[in-house]
Amino acid sequence: MKKSNLLMLSSVLSISVIITNPASAQTEEAPPKQYSQDQNGYDLATGKITHFVPEGGIGSLRRTVARYGKGSYWKDNFDVRMLRQNQPGDQIKIFLGAVSKEFEPTATGGWRQGTADVIVNSGGNFILYQENGDTIFFDGSLDVDGDPTQVNIPATYLRRANGEYIRFFYKIVGSTRTLISVTSSLGWQIKYQGGEVVFINNAVDYCNPTADTCSGLSTIWPKFTYSTVNDVESVYDELNRLTVYDSVTGTIVTPEGVTTIYGGSGITKAGGTWIYSRTGQNANTGDIPPPRIYTVVRTDPLGNKITAKTPPGELVVRTYTNELGKVSTLTFDTLEQLSEVVHPEGNKSWWTYIAGEAIGGTNVSKPLTGAVQITAGYGGYFDACAGPVICMRPAWKKDGKGNQTDFTYDPSHGGILTTKAPVDQNGVRAETRYTYMIIYPLVKNVTGILVNSDPVYMLTKVSQCQTQTICANTADELVTTYSYSTYNLMKTTETVTSGDGSLSQTSTYGYDSYGRVVWIDGPRTDVDDRIYKTYDLAGQLIFEIGSDPDGPSSGGPCTSGCLRRPMVKHSYNLDGQERLTEYGYGYSTDGSDFGVTSFERMTFNSHGQLVKKEIGVP
């Protein structure tokens, strides 16, 4: 039985980090995510090599590419599709970039994973309801590969619980289907055109998502450019920095020339080689045929070894031995959910579930320490509910001491409406209330006119009692309100007030066309406390500019005879490592008149490792 591949794009961790060995009992309300990939991108369960490379993005659309050791095969995280094999078992596999999940048919119809995620068939189309409230729609008419043994459908859209739509557009020629655009209803777009991937703000420029290319854009948008010759791929980023991938030799060369080699049995990087030995050993005795246990032994450049053992067909390591020879074991229930971890010192953690959702965790301290048992968890799940956005949301949670926090939710978007804190020393359960508003982002249409996009629920108010259960309109109430720009729904103000109006402080925010904060005006009204930031086209922070110490001059920006703004300038090498940090002053808000007074200089070796740091003055 295969487990879902829980390898996450945004958080690839070493298994030695995930399997911990605490010295004393601790509370774990939910089981940890299980990762089998080490820090080199080697999957200790399957023997596959995957490394994740951020390759651009804009606003809420961030692009990550998963590359697989040798070979030219790679996956964009916006490669979202469904695969249903027309064979006994009728399983469905969902691919979310490099993440895959397997779903089994249920007796009541549809498909369900070990978690709360559910797939339903709606007239030949398929809908994936995820436990976080997001929905992915797969249009059956896009199954064009002509293979009668399977149903292979790409995602048409992903709808966030708050109403944001991520839409996918394809070009279909015969049995070939190619992704050509991804758009967010907040106004962001990724355009795939030929050998380029361009990142556009649709509140500034319209780009037809179904066209082969976009022209007539008003500004230079960030882009990545790709070309391949003789199995060697050249990737140029927003700043025209070159990374080379040789799919024959498994070699990667960064813009600074740092080289990594993914060989058949080893990975060479940073001047050292990690050797991997993967074998299948008979799990039985005598002449009884397999099942087999797959064993990976990794030897690092210093000779330290770790061992990972995985049963056949599984995608998660079950037994792990660290560099000190200490063993951890993981056990899963019949629904493939992590049910127990035995740590190297004998202390244990285990979890219980309802409808695939962890509702409690128990830790027992290591032997001979008093066998302390601590239990924590969640309860009151809305499993049989009318709206998918609140299904499997907990009505309460308890910590290891039995302190309970209660929750209520809005069935329209799944956002928390109220939280009630545990009883404090005065017998009070302080309450926090949340308010949301529907806002329509503005995007440009084909004629260049700003029009309403899909409505989105945005958090606009948080009201919190400090010491009382009910505190509306009193000094005990702390109210935070938010407002948003209709362009991309970026937060423009944040105001903190007391319930009785005796306190009020507001901060305001400004953004560039790429969704980056370029200035923040603080809450003080008696002085100029606005600060500024500048970036390069890749989004690297260049200048941090402080507020005007003696306030603005009456005739406009001061250029002499007044106090200068403090400034920090950041400079980077071609691999994006900060090589120089300069401190100084200037009058401008863009750093154009920056004067250096001191600096920190970093030196890296040919392997990209920091070897020297200098502090000095010009």
Residue, then its C-alpha position, 0 to 999 in steps of 0.5 A: m500500500k502506497k502512502s501519499n507523498l507528503l513532500m512539500l515544496s515550501s518546506v523540504l527538511s532533513i529526516s534527521v530534523i523531523i525525527t526528534n528525540p526530546a529528553s522530556a515529555q512534550t505536547e504534540e497536538a497533531p502529528p508532524k508531516q513526514y518527509s523522507q528527503d534529506q538535505n541533499g534532495y535524496d529521498l531515503a524511501t524511494g532513492k529518487i533525487t529531487h531538488f526544488v528551485p524557486e523560479g520567479g513569481i508575483g504577488s500570491l503566485r510563486r513558482t517553484v520547479a522540482r528537478y529530478g537529478k539526472g535527466s531533463y524531467w522537471k515539474d512546475n508547481f502549477d502542474v496540477r492534474m488528476l490521474r485515474q487508472n481504469q483498472p481494478g481498485d479504481q484509485i485516483k492520484i492527484f499531482l500538485g506539482a511534485v506532491s502526489k496524493e492517492f485516493e481510494p474509492t469509498a463505499t458511499g461513492g467518491w474517493r478519499q485519502g487517509t486525510a480529510d481530502v475528498i474527490v467526487n465525480s460530478g457528471g464526468n468532471f471531478i472536484l477535490y475538496q481539501e481539508n483547508g477549505d480549498t477546492i480544485f476542479f478538473d474538467g473531464s473534457l480536457d482528457v485529450d491524451g487518447d489513452p483508454t486505460q486512464v483518465n488524465i485531466p488537468a486542473t481548471y481552477l483552484r478556489r481558495a476558501n476565501g474566494e480567490y480563484i487560481r485559474f489554469f489555461y491550456k493550449i491543446v493541439g491534438s493529444t498535446r496539452t500545454l499550460i500557457s497561463v496561470t491567473s489569480s483573481l487578485g490580479w496576478q498572472i504567470k504567462y508561459q510563452g515559448g521559452e519564457v515565463v513572464f510574471i504580470n500584474n493584471a491590475v496594470d496590464y492586460c494579457n490574454p491568458t489564452a494567447d500564445t504571447c502577450s505584447g504591448l505591455s506597459t512595463i518590463w515584467p520579470k521573466f525567466t528564459y529557457s533554452t536547451v541544446n544537447d540535453v544542457e538547459s540554460v535558465y536565465d532569471e529576472l536579472n539575466r543570471l545564468t544557471v546551467y543544468d546538464s541532464v546527462t551528467g547530473t551537473i548543476v552550475t549556478p551563476e557564481g559557478v558553484t557546482t553540484i553533481y548528482g551521480g549514480s550513487g553519490i552527490t557531490k557539492a560544497g567540496g564533499t561527496w555524500i555516498y548512498s547505497r540502496t539495497g533490498q533485503n529479504a525480510n523473511t528467512g529461508d526460501i520464502p520469497p520477498p516482501r523486501i525491506y529497502t535499506v539506504v545507507r548514507t555516508d557523509p564526507l566525514g564518514n558519518k552514516i545514517t540508515a533508513k529502512t522502508p517497506p516495499g511500495e511505501l513512500v515514507v521511511r519506517t525505521y531511521t538510525n542516526e549518526l550516533g546509532k540511535v534508532s527511531t521507528l514510525t508506525f502507521d494505521t490501516l488508513e496510512q496515518l502516522s499513529e506512533v513514533v518511538h524515539p531513540e531514548g524510548n519516549k513515544s508519541w502517538w495520535t488518534y484520528i476521526a475521519g482522517e483528522a488528528i484529534g489528539g496526541t499523547n507523549v510519554s517520556k522516556p523510561l525510568t523518568g517517571a513515565v509522565q504522560i501528556t495528552a493534547g488534541y482537538g475535538g468537535y470536528f464538523d465532519a458531517c457538515a453542509g459546507p466544505v470550507i468548515c468540514m474538519r475544522p475543530a470546535w476546540k483544542k486542549d493543551g497538555k494541561g487540559n486548557q481548552t480554547d473554543f472556536t467558531y467559523d463562518p460557513s461562507h469562507g471558513g474563517i474563524l469568527t470567535t476564539k474563547a481562550p482558556v480560563d485564566q487565574n480570575g476565572v475569565r475566558a477572554e474572547t476574540r472576534y473576527t469580522y470579514m468583508i467581501i471586496y472586489p479586486l480590480v483587474k484590466n479587461v481586454t480594452g484596458i478598463l479596470v473591472n471587478s474580478d471575483p469577490v474575496y473575503m478579507l479580514t477587516k476587524v479583530s476585536q480582543c478582550q484583554t481581561q474580560t469575557i465580554c468587553a465591547n466598547t470598553a477600555d478592555e477591548l483592543v480593536t484592530t481594523y484593516s483596509y485594502s487596496t482594490y488593486n491586488l487587495m494589498k493591505t493599505t492601513e492597519t489601525v489599532t484602537s481601544g474599545d472606548g476610543s481613548l487610543s488610536q494608532t494607524s499605519t499605512y502601506g504602499y506597494d509597487s506593481y510587483g506587490r512589494v512593500v515600498w513604504i510604511d508610514g508609522p502611527r505617529t502623527d507628530v513626526d515624519d515616521r515614514i520609511y522606504k524600501t527599494y528592490d531590484l527586478a528579482g525582488q532582492l531588497i536594495f535600500e532600506i531608508g529610515s524616516d526623516p529625523d527633523g521632518p519634511s521641509s516646507g519647500g519640499p524634500c530637503t537636500s542640504g542644511c537638515l538632518r539626513r535619513p539613515m540608510v542601509k544598502h544591500s549588494y549581492n553576488l550572482d547567487g543572491q548571497e549578500r556580499l556587502t552591507e553598507y550603512g550611511y545617510g542621505y536625503s532622498t527616498d530612493g537611495s540616489d544620494f546615499g553616502v557610506t559611513s561603514f560596511e560589512r563585507m562577506t567573502f564566499n569560497s568557490h562552493g558558496q560557503l561564507v569564509k570571511k566577514e569584514i567590518g570597516v569604514p570607507 
